[in-house]
Amino acid sequence: MNDELVGKIFEMISAAGTARAKYIEAIRSAKEEKFDLAKELIEEGGKCFLIAHNVHTDMLSSEAEDIATSGVNASVSLILVHAEDQMMNAESFRIIAEEFVEVYKKMSGK
């Protein structure tokens, strides 16, 4: 695995981790009835997640081109599996955060 690919993978991990942290912070903000802040944090998390998603999409496209031109399949690395796991985890937290914000809004009567 070359250094450029490792850099992209760590970019995915970082962006997905930041997205997840924003979603968790949004839940905590909603719990404190700071609904505007919670909404902003979910949006910020979405922007971070999009960075990870775009890097991942570029990597998939590049691998597809390599397979099409050379027939060589890229090897799977644990660090890439970890990056993809972080992305799935962040996406799950986004869904949960959106639901929690709505629940806390209903509970507060706002």
Backbone bond lengths (Angstrom), bond angles and torsions (degrees), N, CA, C in turn:
res aa  C-N    CA-C-N  psi(-1)  N-CA   C-N-CA  omega(-1)  CA-C   N-CA-C  phi
1 M - - - 1.454 - - 1.529 107.32 -
2 N 1.330 115.80 130.93 1.463 118.75 -177.49 1.527 111.90 -86.19
3 D 1.327 114.86 165.07 1.467 120.77 -175.97 1.526 112.74 -62.22
4 E 1.332 116.99 -35.22 1.468 120.16 179.94 1.530 110.58 -63.60
5 L 1.314 116.04 -43.56 1.463 120.51 179.42 1.526 110.94 -64.98
6 V 1.316 116.80 -42.61 1.465 120.68 177.76 1.525 109.97 -60.49
7 G 1.332 116.86 -41.28 1.468 120.79 177.60 1.516 112.00 -60.56
8 K 1.328 116.45 -42.36 1.466 120.28 178.27 1.529 111.20 -64.07
9 I 1.315 115.61 -41.09 1.464 119.52 -179.94 1.524 110.54 -63.46
10 F 1.327 116.89 -43.41 1.462 119.21 178.85 1.527 111.53 -68.07
11 E 1.328 117.38 -29.99 1.470 120.27 174.10 1.529 109.90 -63.76
12 M 1.327 116.42 -41.35 1.466 120.49 176.90 1.521 111.03 -61.48
13 I 1.321 116.36 -46.67 1.468 121.01 -178.59 1.519 110.38 -61.29
14 S 1.322 116.26 -45.02 1.465 120.74 -178.58 1.525 111.66 -64.18
15 A 1.330 116.36 -47.65 1.466 120.25 -178.13 1.529 111.21 -65.55
16 A 1.318 117.09 -42.41 1.468 120.24 179.14 1.526 110.75 -66.34
17 G 1.314 117.17 -38.92 1.464 120.85 177.99 1.512 112.16 -65.00
18 T 1.329 116.12 -39.66 1.463 120.20 177.24 1.521 110.25 -66.09
19 A 1.326 116.92 -41.36 1.468 120.71 177.71 1.524 110.29 -59.19
20 R 1.312 116.36 -47.63 1.470 121.04 179.78 1.523 110.81 -59.02
21 A 1.322 117.14 -43.42 1.467 121.11 179.45 1.528 110.93 -62.69
22 K 1.338 117.47 -39.04 1.469 121.07 178.22 1.525 110.50 -64.75
23 Y 1.325 116.95 -40.46 1.462 120.31 179.77 1.529 111.07 -65.70
24 I 1.315 116.83 -40.77 1.468 120.29 177.44 1.522 110.17 -64.66
25 E 1.326 116.40 -41.52 1.470 120.50 177.84 1.528 110.58 -63.57
26 A 1.329 116.99 -34.89 1.467 120.85 177.56 1.524 110.85 -63.51
27 I 1.319 116.89 -41.65 1.466 120.40 177.70 1.522 110.03 -61.18
28 R 1.310 116.47 -44.91 1.468 120.44 -179.98 1.529 111.24 -64.14
29 S 1.331 116.54 -38.03 1.466 120.00 178.01 1.520 110.94 -65.72
30 A 1.319 116.36 -42.03 1.466 119.94 178.45 1.523 110.76 -63.31
31 K 1.308 116.43 -37.76 1.466 121.00 178.26 1.524 110.54 -60.02
32 E 1.336 116.33 -32.51 1.468 122.18 178.13 1.533 111.82 -90.15
33 E 1.351 115.87 10.76 1.464 124.08 179.83 1.528 112.90 63.27
34 K 1.305 117.03 29.16 1.467 123.15 174.39 1.532 107.40 -98.99
35 F 1.334 114.67 72.89 1.454 120.37 -170.36 1.522 113.64 -72.47
36 D 1.328 117.47 -34.43 1.463 119.30 177.06 1.524 110.41 -64.82
37 L 1.326 115.99 -42.49 1.465 120.37 177.53 1.526 110.49 -63.80
38 A 1.313 116.75 -41.54 1.466 120.64 179.04 1.526 110.53 -59.29
39 K 1.327 116.17 -42.86 1.468 120.55 178.86 1.524 110.48 -62.73
40 E 1.334 116.75 -44.72 1.467 120.99 178.63 1.526 111.27 -60.54
41 L 1.314 116.25 -42.21 1.462 120.24 -178.99 1.525 111.49 -65.64
42 I 1.316 116.95 -37.73 1.465 119.82 176.63 1.526 109.88 -65.12
43 E 1.328 116.82 -40.40 1.467 119.99 177.36 1.527 111.18 -64.36
44 E 1.332 117.33 -42.80 1.465 121.04 177.37 1.527 110.46 -61.87
45 G 1.321 115.69 -42.58 1.460 119.90 177.04 1.518 111.56 -60.25
46 G 1.321 115.52 -39.32 1.460 120.05 178.11 1.517 112.41 -62.23
47 K 1.326 116.49 -39.09 1.471 120.16 177.70 1.525 110.81 -65.20
48 C 1.316 116.51 -41.14 1.472 120.58 177.66 1.523 110.51 -65.17
49 F 1.327 115.66 -43.33 1.459 119.40 179.59 1.523 110.44 -61.71
50 L 1.329 116.74 -38.86 1.464 120.62 -179.78 1.527 111.22 -61.82
51 I 1.321 117.04 -36.02 1.469 120.18 176.47 1.527 109.50 -59.79
52 A 1.330 116.14 -49.89 1.468 120.30 179.31 1.524 110.90 -61.30
53 H 1.309 116.36 -42.53 1.465 121.29 -179.23 1.525 110.97 -62.42
54 N 1.326 117.06 -43.40 1.463 120.51 -179.37 1.528 111.80 -65.52
55 V 1.319 117.15 -41.19 1.470 120.35 176.43 1.526 109.29 -61.49
56 H 1.312 116.63 -44.57 1.463 121.64 180.00 1.526 110.91 -61.91
57 T 1.319 116.58 -44.49 1.463 120.96 178.99 1.519 110.94 -61.54
58 D 1.335 117.11 -43.05 1.466 120.77 177.71 1.527 111.15 -60.79
59 M 1.327 116.04 -41.33 1.463 119.97 179.18 1.527 111.10 -64.82
60 L 1.321 116.87 -41.62 1.465 120.66 178.67 1.525 111.22 -64.70
61 S 1.332 116.32 -41.97 1.467 120.55 178.72 1.518 111.16 -63.27
62 S 1.327 115.57 -43.11 1.459 120.56 179.36 1.524 111.07 -62.51
63 E 1.323 116.39 -42.86 1.462 119.63 178.96 1.524 110.96 -65.65
64 A 1.322 117.12 -39.49 1.465 120.49 178.57 1.525 110.64 -62.30
65 E 1.333 116.81 -40.29 1.469 120.61 177.10 1.524 110.90 -63.95
66 D 1.331 116.51 -42.64 1.466 120.40 178.82 1.523 111.19 -61.19
67 I 1.313 116.41 -42.21 1.464 120.39 179.37 1.521 110.09 -65.17
68 A 1.335 116.62 -41.70 1.458 121.04 -178.38 1.524 111.93 -66.36
69 T 1.327 116.79 -38.02 1.467 119.35 -175.92 1.523 113.41 -87.47
70 S 1.319 117.21 -36.32 1.468 118.81 -174.57 1.525 113.60 -116.64
71 G 1.316 116.13 -13.90 1.454 119.37 -177.41 1.516 113.56 75.36
72 V 1.338 115.91 5.96 1.460 120.43 -178.17 1.515 109.53 -93.89
73 N 1.301 115.52 128.54 1.460 122.23 178.66 1.525 109.14 -92.69
74 A 1.320 117.40 136.86 1.462 120.90 178.44 1.522 109.83 -69.42
75 S 1.304 114.98 149.93 1.462 118.49 177.20 1.527 109.35 -80.43
76 V 1.299 115.93 153.73 1.461 121.61 179.06 1.522 108.01 -91.88
77 S 1.316 115.99 133.95 1.462 119.65 178.27 1.524 109.35 -115.70
78 L 1.303 115.78 152.06 1.461 119.89 178.46 1.519 111.51 -62.94
79 I 1.323 117.20 -35.06 1.465 119.64 -178.72 1.533 110.32 -67.16
80 L 1.327 117.84 -35.62 1.465 120.48 176.21 1.525 110.36 -69.27
81 V 1.307 117.45 -40.64 1.465 120.76 176.39 1.525 109.53 -60.12
82 H 1.326 116.24 -41.66 1.469 120.80 177.92 1.531 110.34 -61.74
83 A 1.324 117.39 -43.61 1.467 121.16 179.65 1.523 110.66 -60.75
84 E 1.316 116.75 -44.45 1.461 120.12 179.35 1.525 111.09 -65.97
85 D 1.316 116.92 -36.13 1.460 121.25 176.48 1.528 110.34 -63.59
86 Q 1.320 116.80 -41.68 1.462 120.67 178.27 1.526 110.79 -62.80
87 M 1.326 116.56 -38.17 1.466 119.91 177.74 1.527 111.12 -64.64
88 M 1.318 116.82 -44.81 1.469 119.73 179.39 1.522 110.80 -64.27
89 N 1.315 116.25 -38.45 1.454 121.44 178.53 1.531 110.11 -63.14
90 A 1.324 116.45 -44.71 1.467 120.54 179.26 1.527 110.63 -62.55
91 E 1.315 116.61 -42.99 1.467 120.20 179.76 1.530 110.90 -62.11
92 S 1.315 116.87 -40.38 1.466 120.53 177.29 1.522 111.13 -63.13
93 F 1.329 116.32 -41.86 1.461 119.74 179.15 1.526 111.43 -66.13
94 R 1.339 117.57 -32.14 1.469 119.50 177.11 1.521 109.82 -61.02
95 I 1.310 115.85 -48.04 1.461 120.58 -179.58 1.525 110.30 -61.16
96 I 1.312 116.51 -45.80 1.463 120.97 179.70 1.523 110.78 -63.01
97 A 1.331 117.05 -43.15 1.468 120.74 -179.28 1.522 110.82 -61.53
98 E 1.327 116.84 -44.90 1.464 119.54 179.23 1.526 110.90 -60.44
99 E 1.309 116.52 -41.42 1.465 120.32 179.39 1.531 111.52 -67.25
100 F 1.321 117.16 -43.64 1.465 120.23 179.65 1.524 111.41 -62.81
101 V 1.321 117.34 -40.35 1.465 119.68 178.56 1.522 109.41 -58.83
102 E 1.319 117.43 -44.46 1.463 120.66 179.32 1.528 111.65 -64.50
103 V 1.310 116.98 -41.02 1.470 120.57 178.94 1.524 110.33 -63.37
104 Y 1.331 116.65 -46.78 1.463 119.65 -179.89 1.532 111.45 -64.69
105 K 1.334 117.36 -34.66 1.474 120.08 175.85 1.523 110.13 -61.96
106 K 1.319 116.68 -47.61 1.466 120.28 -179.96 1.519 111.20 -62.24
107 M 1.314 116.30 -41.05 1.466 120.17 -179.52 1.525 111.56 -65.38
108 S 1.331 116.51 -32.06 1.469 119.99 -177.93 1.525 111.86 -84.25
109 G 1.332 116.43 -15.93 1.456 120.13 -177.99 1.519 113.20 80.03
110 K 1.311 117.57 12.22 1.481 121.17 -179.53 1.501 111.58 -95.66
